[in-house]
Amino acid sequence: MRALSILCGFARSIQSNRSSLISSVAGVLNPLRCRALSTMSREDPELKELLDFMDNLKNYEKSGVPKGAGTDSDDGFDLGRMRRLMALLGNPHSTFKAVHIAGTKGKGSTAAFLSSILRAEGYSVGCYTSPHIETIRERITLGRFGEPVSAMVLNHHFQRVRTVIERAVELEEGCLSHFEIFTAIAFSLFSQENVEIAVVEAGLGGARDATNVICGSHLAASIITTIGEEHLDALGGSLESIAVAKSGIVKDGRPLVLGGPFLPHIECILRDKAASVSSPVVSASDPGNKSSLKGFSPTCGITHQLCDIVLRIERDLSLSIELFDVRLHMLGYHQLKNAVTATCAALCLRNKGWRMSDASIRAGLESAILPGRSHLLTSKESERLGLPQITVLLDGAHTKESARALAETVKMAFPKERLVLVVAMAKDKDHLGFARELLSVNSLEAVFLTEVSIAGDKSRTTSASFLKDVWTKASREMGINVLDLESADCKQFTDQSILSAKAVEPRAILFSQGSLMASMRVGSQILNERKGNQFGVLLVTGSLHIVSAVLQSLRL
């Protein structure tokens, strides 16, 4: 009640001086300091036995991945135990074709685009991705509309294979991980449901990833979206070792689709691997890609981007398509690149004899959505969070590259709107690089640093105070004036509030160590007071886990 009272008085307080504002906002945030908002479970009670079983397994999403674990070396994960598990289950992954996707960024979006295209063509499609946002069921999608597997179907299937899985865990002396077991469950379920083709996202790297039990004879195509420095230690310590690890999904003459663009020597590594197994290569960054992003516009209250997708590729395989005025729900130039990569994969499948019309490619691209990526809340959802008249954008960006793409999206989609950030991140990320990219947005008003649990655990959570120090350092390096609620000298602002200050006009105002919801509400107040004829954008980012926390709060 006290926090709500202070928030109600917030608008009145900004008519006084800067010191008054600091006291008002700090009054909201300080009592909530260091109180990280956990990701609340939305799991169906019917899944209790499955989840209890999974919780007893080693979960690297919670603990972090060991050094070298994703490399094709003695330090790498033992793919042999995954093969033995699949053998005990009857090798269900041999009953369907698969498109295997690896890459630093863009895997999930590319999988969403491609599986949507395949469904539009009428195929029975399974899609396996990670991580999930609200429920583990999201990792497995089935059916005509690509819906998460139902709790009933997932629980029934788990009970059917549970004895075999428990035996495998015993034989492997408890070494099978959460990801390995759930991958096996997904592949087994795809087989049971008679999917014709599965779109499978690798979890880490490629060569030693659990999903890489897919053999060449059942691989329809492989896709490598991008190569970046995420999970650097786990994948060998260099961009070159990461490229080698991810190229492990390329097999036996099956087409390789490259997203990119890549550094020349990195692309050479990928092409050399493809050549070694006689796989044709199609690049979405080929000079024959004349695709373009034409602009943003709302339709029925939903913002989309209008794109032309024009491809005329001659190298290795001859592929072409012209799709004009394609309406993508996933925003940003990086999402256009992901859509083009998925289109290249669809054209590769058509080249290899799969039924695939231009109309289905268009329909699939236009219907594809992926929660947590350029995810705009509806006005009703914003109001339910206590954020009226504010555009709330959720995005799970958590690397320097994804932050750069997000910054460019904000600049293009909201060129005149004022911006407030709410950020929470995991420990094993490039916090400084991430901060630098988002601080480049000129319309930035404030940054709130907060905390959320990572995969239901706090061991990988970065403290808000550490994030604040990082963002302060980045701001100073970039010559951006910042206001620290706890240490700013406010005497020179006694005649005007911080929100209307023109003499110094800091580029960003850093508020730290507040709870997620308090940070969002105070950020909303700042935007509402300053917007005038402009609308404000509240951007929640830093990980899919903070996105999950916001979406979960809508369900309460």
Residue pairs with C-beta under 8 A, 6 or more apart in sequence:
2 27
2 31
3 27
3 28
3 31
3 32
3 518
6 24
6 27
6 28
7 28
7 521
7 522
7 525
9 24
10 24
10 25
10 28
10 522
10 525
10 529
11 525
11 528
11 529
13 20
13 21
13 23
13 24
14 21
14 497
14 498
14 499
14 500
14 529
15 497
16 497
17 490
17 493
17 494
17 495
17 496
17 497
18 483
18 488
18 490
18 493
18 494
18 496
18 497
18 498
18 501
19 490
19 491
19 493
19 494
20 497
21 497
21 498
21 499
22 483
22 485
22 488
22 490
22 498
25 485
25 511
25 522
26 485
26 486
28 514
28 518
28 521
28 522
29 485
29 511
29 512
29 513
29 514
29 515
29 518
29 519
29 522
30 513
32 514
32 515
32 518
33 464
33 513
33 514
34 451
34 463
34 464
34 513
35 515
36 424
36 450
36 451
36 452
36 453
36 458
36 461
36 515
36 516
37 450
37 451
37 452
37 453
37 515
37 516
37 517
37 549
37 553
38 452
38 453
38 456
38 549
39 452
39 453
39 455
39 456
39 545
39 548
39 549
39 552
40 549
40 552
40 553
40 556
41 456
42 134
42 135
42 552
42 555
43 51
43 135
43 136
43 151
44 135
44 137
44 151
46 151
46 152
46 155
47 136
47 137
47 151
47 154
47 155
49 155
49 158
49 159
50 154
50 155
50 158
51 136
53 158
53 162
54 136
54 178
54 181
54 182
57 169
57 176
57 177
57 178
57 181
58 175
58 177
58 178
59 177
59 178
59 179
59 455
60 66
60 69
60 177
60 178
60 179
60 204
61 130
61 131
61 178
61 179
61 454
61 455
62 454
62 455
62 456
62 457
62 459
62 460
63 457
63 459
63 460
64 427
64 428
64 459
64 460
65 204
65 231
65 234
66 75
66 234
67 75
67 233
67 234
68 75
68 76
68 233
68 234
68 236
69 75
69 76
69 77
69 204
69 208
69 234
70 76
70 77
70 204
70 205
70 206
70 207
70 208
70 209
70 231
70 234
70 235
70 236
70 245
71 205
71 207
71 208
71 234
71 235
71 236
71 241
71 244
71 245
72 207
72 208
72 244
72 245
72 248
73 236
76 207
76 208
77 208
77 209
77 210
78 175
78 208
79 207
79 208
79 210
79 212
79 213
81 172
81 175
81 176
81 180
82 180
82 183
82 184
82 210
82 213
83 213
84 168
84 171
84 172
85 165
85 168
85 172
85 176
85 180
85 181
85 184
86 92
86 93
86 184
86 187
86 213
88 164
88 167
88 168
89 161
89 164
89 165
89 184
89 187
89 188
92 187
92 188
92 190
92 191
92 192
93 187
93 190
93 191
93 213
93 214
93 218
94 215
94 218
95 190
95 191
95 194
96 126
96 190
96 191
96 195
96 196
96 197
96 198
96 218
97 196
97 197
97 198
97 218
97 219
97 220
98 197
98 198
98 199
98 200
98 214
98 218
98 219
98 220
99 114
99 197
99 198
99 199
99 200
99 219
99 220
99 221
99 222
99 223
99 345
99 349
100 200
100 202
100 206
100 211
100 212
100 214
100 219
100 221
100 222
100 223
100 249
101 107
101 110
101 111
101 114
101 199
101 200
101 201
101 202
101 222
101 223
101 224
101 225
102 201
102 202
102 205
102 206
102 209
102 222
102 223
102 224
102 225
102 246
102 248
102 249
103 110
103 223
103 224
103 225
103 226
103 227
103 246
103 259
104 225
104 226
104 227
104 228
104 229
104 230
104 242
104 399
104 401
105 225
105 226
105 228
105 230
105 334
105 399
105 401
105 402
105 405
106 225
106 226
106 259
106 334
106 337
106 338
106 341
107 129
107 201
107 202
107 225
108 129
108 201
108 370
108 373
109 330
109 335
109 338
109 370
109 373
110 223
110 225
110 259
110 338
110 341
110 342
110 345
111 127
111 129
111 199
111 200
111 201
112 127
112 129
112 146
112 330
112 368
112 369
112 370
113 338
113 339
113 341
113 342
113 343
113 364
113 365
113 368
114 199
114 223
114 342
114 345
114 346
114 364
115 125
115 127
115 141
115 146
115 199
116 146
116 364
116 365
116 367
116 368
117 342
117 343
117 346
117 356
117 360
117 361
117 363
117 364
117 365
117 368
118 125
118 197
118 199
118 346
118 364
119 125
119 144
119 145
119 146
119 364
120 360
120 361
120 363
120 364
120 367
121 355
121 356
121 357
121 360
121 364
122 355
122 360
123 196
123 197
124 193
124 194
124 195
124 196
124 197
125 141
125 142
125 146
125 195
125 196
125 197
125 198
125 199
126 140
126 141
126 142
126 186
126 189
126 190
126 193
126 195
126 197
126 198
126 199
127 140
127 141
127 142
127 146
127 198
127 199
127 200
128 139
128 140
128 183
128 186
128 187
128 190
128 198
128 199
128 200
128 201
128 211
129 138
129 139
129 141
129 201
130 139
130 179
130 201
130 203
131 139
131 455
131 544
132 138
132 139
133 371
133 372
133 396
133 544
133 547
133 548
133 551
134 371
134 548
134 551
134 552
134 555
135 148
136 182
137 148
137 149
137 150
137 151
137 154
138 148
138 371
139 148
139 182
139 186
140 148
140 149
140 154
140 185
140 186
140 189
141 147
141 148
141 149
142 149
142 153
142 189
142 190
142 193
142 195
149 189
153 189
154 185
154 189
157 185
157 188
157 189
157 192
158 185
160 192
161 184
161 185
161 188
165 181
165 184
165 185
168 176
169 176
169 181
177 210
179 203
179 210
180 210
183 203
183 210
183 211
184 210
187 198
187 213
190 198
197 220
200 211
200 214
201 211
202 209
202 211
202 212
202 246
202 249
203 209
203 210
203 211
204 231
204 234
204 235
205 231
205 234
205 235
205 242
205 245
205 246
205 248
206 212
206 224
206 245
206 246
206 247
206 248
206 249
207 244
207 245
207 246
207 247
207 248
207 249
208 245
208 248
209 248
209 249
212 248
212 249
214 249
214 251
215 251
216 251
216 252
216 253
216 254
216 277
217 252
219 251
219 252
219 254
220 254
220 349
220 352
220 354
221 254
221 255
221 256
221 257
221 345
221 348
221 349
221 352
222 249
222 250
222 251
222 254
222 255
222 256
222 257
222 279
223 256
223 257
223 258
223 259
223 341
223 345
224 246
224 247
224 249
224 250
224 256
224 257
224 258
224 259
224 270
225 259
225 338
225 341
226 259
226 260
226 262
226 401
227 239
227 242
227 243
227 246
227 262
227 263
227 266
227 270
228 239
228 242
228 399
228 400
228 401
229 239
229 242
229 399
229 400
229 430
230 399
230 429
231 242
231 428
232 238
232 242
235 241
235 242
235 245
236 242
236 244
236 245
239 263
239 266
240 265
240 266
240 269
243 262
243 266
243 269
243 270
244 269
244 273
246 270
247 269
247 270
247 273
247 274
250 256
250 270
250 273
250 274
250 277
250 279
251 277
251 279
252 277
252 278
252 279
253 277
253 278
253 279
253 280
254 279
255 279
255 280
255 281
255 282
255 317
255 345
255 348
255 351
255 352
256 270
256 274
256 279
256 280
256 281
256 282
257 281
257 282
257 283
257 284
257 341
257 344
257 345
257 348
258 267
258 270
258 281
258 282
258 283
258 284
258 285
258 341
259 284
259 285
259 337
259 338
259 341
260 267
260 283
260 284
260 285
261 267
261 285
262 270
262 285
267 283
270 281
271 281
274 280
274 281
280 316
280 317
281 315
281 316
282 313
282 315
282 316
282 317
282 319
282 344
282 347
282 348
283 313
283 315
283 344
284 337
284 340
284 341
284 343
284 344
286 311
286 313
286 315
288 311
288 312
288 313
288 314
289 310
289 311
289 313
289 340
290 308
290 310
290 311
290 312
291 307
291 308
291 309
291 310
291 311
291 336
291 340
292 307
292 308
292 310
292 336
293 305
293 306
293 307
293 333
293 336
293 412
294 305
294 306
294 307
294 308
294 325
295 305
295 306
296 303
296 304
296 305
296 306
296 331
296 412
296 413
297 303
297 304
297 306
298 304
299 327
301 378
301 379
302 329
302 376
303 331
303 376
303 413
304 327
304 328
304 329
304 331
305 327
305 328
305 331
305 332
305 335
305 336
305 413
306 325
306 326
306 327
307 325
307 326
307 327
307 328
307 336
307 339
308 322
308 323
308 324
308 325
308 326
309 321
309 322
309 323
309 326
309 336
309 339
309 340
309 343
309 365
310 321
310 322
310 323
310 324
311 319
311 320
311 321
311 322
311 340
311 343
311 344
311 347
312 319
312 320
313 319
313 320
313 344
313 347
317 347
317 348
317 351
318 351
319 344
319 347
319 348
319 351
320 347
321 343
321 347
321 358
321 361
323 343
323 358
323 361
323 362
323 365
326 339
326 362
326 365
326 366
327 366
328 335
328 336
328 339
328 365
328 366
328 368
329 366
329 367
329 368
329 369
330 338
330 339
330 368
330 369
330 370
330 373
330 374
331 374
331 409
331 413
332 374
332 405
332 406
332 408
332 409
332 412
332 413
333 405
333 408
333 409
333 412
334 402
334 405
334 408
334 409
335 373
335 374
339 365
339 368
342 365
343 361
343 365
346 356
346 361
346 364
347 356
347 361
349 356
350 356
371 547
371 551
372 394
372 395
372 396
372 544
372 547
372 548
372 551
373 395
373 396
374 393
374 395
374 409
375 393
375 394
375 395
375 547
376 391
376 392
376 393
376 394
377 385
377 392
377 393
377 394
377 554
381 392
381 554
382 388
382 390
382 391
382 392
384 554
385 392
385 517
385 520
385 550
385 553
385 554
386 517
386 521
386 524
387 520
387 521
387 524
387 538
388 524
389 528
389 535
390 524
390 527
390 528
390 535
390 536
390 537
390 538
391 414
391 417
391 535
391 536
391 537
391 538
392 520
392 537
392 538
392 540
392 550
393 410
393 537
393 538
393 539
393 540
394 539
394 540
394 541
394 547
394 550
394 551
395 406
395 539
395 540
395 541
395 547
396 541
396 543
396 544
396 546
396 547
397 403
397 405
397 406
397 434
397 541
397 542
398 425
398 426
398 429
398 434
398 541
398 542
398 543
398 544
399 429
399 430
399 433
399 434
400 430
400 433
400 434
400 436
400 437
403 433
403 434
403 437
403 438
403 541
404 437
406 437
406 438
406 539
406 541
407 437
407 438
407 440
407 441
410 419
410 441
410 537
410 539
411 441
414 443
414 537
416 443
416 534
417 443
417 534
417 535
417 536
417 537
418 443
418 445
418 527
418 530
418 531
418 534
418 536
418 537
419 441
419 443
419 444
419 445
419 536
419 537
419 539
420 444
420 445
420 446
420 447
420 448
420 523
420 524
420 526
420 527
420 536
420 537
420 538
420 539
421 438
421 444
421 446
421 447
421 448
421 523
421 539
421 540
421 541
422 448
422 450
422 516
422 519
422 520
422 523
422 538
422 539
422 540
422 541
422 546
423 438
423 447
423 448
423 449
423 450
423 467
423 471
423 540
423 541
423 542
423 546
424 449
424 450
424 451
424 452
424 461
424 462
424 464
424 467
424 516
424 542
424 543
424 545
424 546
424 549
425 431
425 434
425 462
425 467
425 542
425 543
426 454
426 460
426 461
426 462
426 543
426 545
427 460
427 461
427 462
428 460
429 462
429 543
431 462
431 466
431 467
431 470
432 470
432 473
432 474
434 542
435 470
435 471
435 474
435 475
436 474
436 477
436 478
438 444
438 447
438 541
439 471
439 474
439 475
439 478
439 480
439 507
439 508
440 478
442 507
444 507
444 508
445 508
445 509
445 526
445 527
445 530
445 536
446 508
446 509
446 510
446 511
446 523
446 526
447 471
447 508
447 509
447 510
447 511
448 511
448 512
448 514
448 519
448 520
448 522
448 523
449 464
449 465
449 467
449 468
449 471
449 510
449 511
449 512
449 513
449 514
449 519
450 464
450 513
450 514
450 515
450 516
450 519
450 546
451 458
451 461
451 462
451 463
451 464
451 516
452 461
452 516
452 543
452 545
452 546
452 548
452 549
453 461
453 545
453 549
454 460
454 461
454 543
454 545
455 545
464 512
464 513
464 514
465 512
465 513
467 512
468 510
468 512
468 513
471 482
471 510
472 482
472 484
472 510
475 481
475 482
475 507
475 508
475 510
476 482
480 506
480 507
480 508
481 504
481 505
481 506
481 507
481 508
482 506
482 507
482 508
482 509
482 510
483 498
483 506
483 509
483 510
484 510
484 512
485 510
485 511
485 512
486 512
492 503
492 504
493 501
493 503
493 504
496 502
496 503
498 509
499 526
499 529
499 530
500 530
509 526
511 519
511 522
514 522
516 546
516 549
516 550
517 553
520 538
520 540
520 550
523 538
524 536
524 538
526 536
527 536
527 537
527 538
528 536
530 536
540 546
540 547
540 550
541 547
